[in-house]
Amino acid sequence: MNKSQSIIKYPIFILILLASVLCFTRDSVADVTICGEDPRTALNNLTPGEDLLLCPEVTHDFGDGQTRLGDMQGSVIRSSVPGTLAPASGTFIFINVPTHNLTFSELHLVGKGTGHAFRFDAGSSNMTVQDSIIENYSLASYVKSNSPGVENIKLHRNIVRYNISQGFLGGSPGYEVLDNVFIDNGSNGIYDHDIYFGCKDNFNGEPCPQLIKGNYLTGSSRDSNGDCYASQIVAHGYVNGTVIEDNIISEPDGYVTGFCYGIDVSQLSKNDYPMTDLTIRNNIIINQGRVGINVIGATGILIENNTLWSRDSRYDGGKVAVYIRSDSDTGGGDVTIRNNLIDYNGRISSGGVFQFSSDLTGPIIVTNNTQYYNDRSFFDVDADGTVGYGDIATVLGNLGSAGTASDLNQDGVVGVDDLAILLRMFVALNWEELYLD
């Protein structure tokens, strides 16, 4: 072999060697499957990159110990049969040692009425809980917002129900609460909520992006009679870059008290955490208490394209759609409220459906909002007293026509855009029947 041949073949040999090493490494990381036997030990011994598969035939009791795993490099704790839920109990408390890059998926977690199903602390990051049911804990999830390094906690497509104190509590940079279903969480009056979040103030003005999107919420802090006594989505503390959008908040007729607000972003008494850059859009709030959207102490507020619909017989006080106030420590102002639809019957607050404290600063822009006050709903286009399939048929029958109640966006002609508006509201009003039955 001459020198030129050896120069060519040597790197080829190295590439083959590297490829064989990589293949061996990948194949050597094998998933672990268990059927109930000591799941806590299996979790603690899991090799980073492996998945822990739980068979759906038995309940896996993880106990109540602390969980200290380090960087799990994308490991998933999940059902061994895709599309089914693996029964499990116990708590996952990530404290003292940071845990990173770990997902829980397709589990049915049932607690004992106490404890946290998940607690993310000690700098844990890049963790996801998805496609699971979490019920009968004190808290379904607690993201400890004042713990340095906690970030990118994502809670997606879960059913969160019958938890004693809160649904999801806490927040962090990169916090996502997406496409979950919240049913009857909380029991402590005005203090318990389905989603209760906020960030730590690092006193540097940096954004703390948090996204609350696409969730269905009903039954916040019900009492023994089934009455809602607390706001559904609540933020306190540091807020900078929060988006609350595309959520459906719904209370059944006859169970709404004045305390049952839809969305409440407000500064707690004696706190001075800045609240800025807040967006609340495309939400539907059905049967609120006194206030639909309440904001106190925030600057830079955009509230747009929300629908607030109320036909409740329980709460007979004056209703306010949006209430914006300043805070003595953090001030408030720079408000835009546009393209919202207010569809109320019953009493309206004497101050109107949009109310502001006199000491707000910056521009206050209220424009292009539709306000409809009648016992018959704006969406009841066939005037039969309900919003249902008959209204859909009526809009379809009126496509292309003008001058009818089917022209929901009031652009002069009935089109598929009006049908889309009606269908969105129809789904919101019938969500549980359509998706949970």
N, C-alpha and C positions, 0 to 999 in steps of 0.2 A: 504494500500500500504506500503510495507516495504521499507527500506532505499535503497536497491540495485535497486528496481524498479524505484524509483524516480530519481536516478542518471542516469538511462538509458533514461527515458522519457523526462527529462528536456532538454537535448541538441536537441532531436528530435523536441520538441516544438519550440525551438529557430530557428532551421533550417527552419521549416514551416513558422514561422513569417517573417524571413528574405526573403524567397522566395516570399511571398505575397507582401512585401514592394517593392522588385525589380520589380516584374511584374507590380505593380501599377505605379511605376516610369516610366518604359518603355512605358506603354500604355498611360500615361498622356502626353507624348511628341508627339503631333500630328502634321502632316504637315499642312501648311497653303496654301490654293489655292486662287488666286485672278485673276480677269479678267479686268485689267486695272485700278482698283480703287486705287488711292494713293499708288503706290508701294514703294515709299520711306519710308512712315510711316510703312508699313508692314515689310520692311527690318529692320528698326530701332527697331521695337518691337519684332522681331523674337527671340523666345526662343532658346538658344544654344542647338544644337542637332536636332532642327526641320529643315525641308526643306521648302523653299518658292517656290511654284509651280505657274508658270505663264501660263495661257491658251494661246494657239497659235492663237486665233481668233482676238485678238486686240493688239495694241501696248501699251507697258508699259513704260511710261515716268518717269524715276527716277529723272529727274532734274539734277542740277549741284551742289548739296550740298556735304559737307564733310560726310564721313562715318566713324563712331567710334563705333565699335561693341564689342571689347574685344575678349575673347576666345569663338569661336562659336562651338567648340566641334564636328566638322565634318558636319555642316550644308551645304546644297547645294541649290543654287539658280538655278532653272532649268525649262525647259518646263514641263507642266503638262501631256503632251502626249509624252511618250518616242519615240525617233526616229524622232520627228519634232522639228522645231526651234520656239521659242517664240519671237516675235518681241519686241524690246526694244530700248530705247534711253536714253540719259543722261550720266552722268559720275560717276565713283566709285573712290573717292579720299580718300585713307586711310592715314590720317595724324593726328597728335597730340596724338591720343590714339592708341596703337597697336591693330591690329586685327590678329587673329590666326585661323588656322584650318577651312578654308572656301573655298568652290568650287563654281564656276560659270560654268554652263553646258547647252548646247543646246539652246543658245540664238542667235538672229540675231540683233546685235547692230549697229545702224546707227546714226552717229554724224552729226554735222552741219558744218563740216570743221574746227572746232576749238576744243581745249581742249584735254584731255586724256580720253580715254575710261576707263582705269585703271591706277591708280598711287599707287604704294606700297611704303609706307614711315612709319616713326615713329616706327620702329622695328617690322613691320608686318611680319608674317612668316607662313610657311606651308599653302600657298594659291595656288589655281589652277584655271586656266581658260582653258576650254577644249570644243571641239566639237561644236564650235561656229563660227559665221561670225562676223568680226569687220571691219567696213568700214566708210570712210568719217569723221574721226577725224583728229586732228593734229597728235596725237600719238595713236596708238592702245594700247600700254602698256608702262609704264615708271616705272622701278624698280630703286628706288633711291639708288645707290650703296654706297653713303657716309653716309647713315642713319644707325646708330648703331642698330644692331639686326635684320635688314632685311635679311631674308634667306629663302631658300627652296621655292622659287617662281617657279611654274611650268606652262608652257604654251604649251599645247598639242593639236594637231589635229584641229587647227583652220584655217579658211580661213581669211587672213588679206589682204585687198585690198583697193586701192584708198585712202589711208591716206596721208595727205598733207605733213607732215614732215618726219616721220619715221614709220617703222612698229613697231618693238619692240626695245626699248631703255633701257639701264641700265643693271645691273647685281648684283649678290650677291653670297655668298657661297650656293651651292646646287641649282643654277639656271639651269633650263632645258628648252630648246626650242626644242620640239620634234614633228616631223611629221606634221608640219604646211605647208600651202600654202601661199606664199607671191606674190602678183600681183600688180605691178605699185604703189608702195609706194614712197613718197618723191617727191620734186619738186624744191629743192634748190641746183641744180648743184652737185658739189662734196661732199657736206656736209650732204646729206640725204642718208639713207640706209634702206634696209629691216630689217637687224638685226645689231644692233650697241651696243656692250656690253663691260663690264669691271668690275673689282672689286675695292673696297676701299683698299688702302694700310694701314694696321694697324702697319706697321714697325716691325713686329715680324717674318716675313718669313713664316708664316703659309700658307698652301695650300688654294686656293679658287676654289674648283672644280666647273666647269661650263661645261655643255654639250649642244652642238648645233648639233642635229642629225636628219637625215631623212626628212629634209625640202625640199620643191620645191620653188625656187625663180626665179622671172623674173621681169624685168622692174624697176630697181632701179633708182629713180630720173629722170624720163623721162622728156624731154622738150616738147614743143608744137608740135614738129614733131615726137614725139615718140622715140627719141634717148635716149639711156641709158647713163647717165653722172656720175655715181658713183658706187663704189664697192658694192657688194651685202651683204657680211658678213664682218663686221669690228669690231675689238677689239682695244681699246686704254686703257691706264691706267694699273692697276695692273693685271697681268696675272700669275697664278701659278696653273697648273693642268687643263688647259682647253683642251677639246677634241672637235674637229670639224670633224664630220664623217657622211658618207652616205647621204650627201646632193646632190641635183641636182640644179645646177645654170645654167640657160639657157636664152640666148637672141636670138630673131629671127634674121635671116639673114637680113642685111641692116640697123640695128638700133644700132650698137655698135660704140661708140667713144673710143678714146684712154684712157679715164678716167674710163671706165667700167671694172674695175678689178673684179675678182671672189672673192677671199678671201684676206683680208688685215689686218694683225695683226702688229701694228706699234706703236712706241712711238711718242707722240705728241711733237712738239717743246717746249723746256724749261721744260719738265716734266722728272722726274727721277724715275718713278715707275718701280720696277723690273718686268721683264717678263721672266718667266721660265717654264719649263716642259710643252711644247706645242706640241700637237699631231694633225696633219691634215691628215686624211686617208679616203680612199674609197669614195671620192667625185668625181662627174662628173661635169666638167665646160665646157659649150658649148658656143662658140663664145664670147670669152673674148675681152677686149681691149688690152692695151700694155702688161699687166702682168696678169698671171693667179693666182698665189699665191705669195703674197708679205709679207715679214716679216722683220721688222726693230727693233733692240734693244732687241732681245730675246736670251736666252741661254738655251740649252737643247731642240732642235727642231727635231721632227720626222715627216717627210712628206713621206707617203707611200701609194701605191695602189690607187693613184688618176688617173683619166683619164681626160686629157685636149684636147678637140676637137674643131677645129676652121675651119669653111668654110664660113666666113663672107665677104661680098663684100663691106661693109661700111668702116671698118677700114683697111687701107692699110699700116700702119706702121710696123716696126719690132716687132715681138712678143717674149716675154720671158715667159717660163712656170713657173719658180720659181726664185725669186729674194730675196736674203738674204743679209741684210746689218747690220752693227753695228750702235749704237747710241752713241753720245759723252758722255752721262751721264750713260747709262746702259750697254754699250758694246754690246756683242753678240757673238755667236759661238756655238760649240758643236752641229753639224748639221748632220743628217742622211737623205738622200733622196734615196729611193729605191723602186723598183717594180712599178714605175709609167709608164703610157703610154701617149706619146705625139703624137697627130695625127693632124698635121697642114698642110694647104696649104698657099700660099701667102708668104709674107716676114717673115724671121726669123731675130731676132736681130743679128747684127754683132758680139756681144759678146756671142752668143749661147743661148740656151733655159734655161740653169742653170747658174745663175750669182751670184757672191759673192763679197762683198767689201773686200779689201786687209787686213783690220785690224780685221777680225774675229779671235777669239781665239778658242783653242780646236780643236779636229778633225773635218774635213769636209769629210764625206763619201758619195759618189755618186755611186750607184751600181745597176746593173740589171734593168735599165730603158729602155723601148722600145721607140725609136724615129722614127717616120714615117712622111716624108714630101713629099706630093704628092697631086695633085688636086683630085685624087681618094682617098676616105677615106680608112683607114686600115680595116674598118668594111664592106666595100662594096665588099663582096667576090664574088658576081655575076657580078661585073663590069658594072652595069647598071646606075651608076651615083647617086644612092640614097642608103640609108640604110633602108631596108624595109622587107616585107614578103618574097620577092624573095631570100634574103640572108639567112633567116631562112631555107627556103626550100633547099637551096644549101648546107648548113652545114648538115642538116639532111640526104641529099643524099650522102654526103661524109663521113659519120660516118665510122670509121675504116680504112679510107684511109690515105695515107701519101703523102707529097710533094705538098699540095695544099694551096691556100690562106685561106681555111677554118680552118687550124690549127692555130688558133689565139694565143694560148699560146706557140706555137712553141716548143712543146714537142715531135714532130716527128709523131704524129698520131692525126687524128680528132676524138674527143670524146665529151661526154656530157659536159665536162668542157668548151670546146670551144663554145658549144651551150649556156651555161650559160653566158659566156662573151658577146656574141652577143645579147642575150635577154636583158641583163642589159642595154646595150647601146641603143638598139631599144626602150625600154621603156623610157629612158631618152630623146631621140630625139622626141618621140611622146607622151610625158606625158600628155599634155593638151588635145590632141585629145582622148586619152585613158580614162582619168579620169574626165575631166571637161565638155566635150560635152554631 
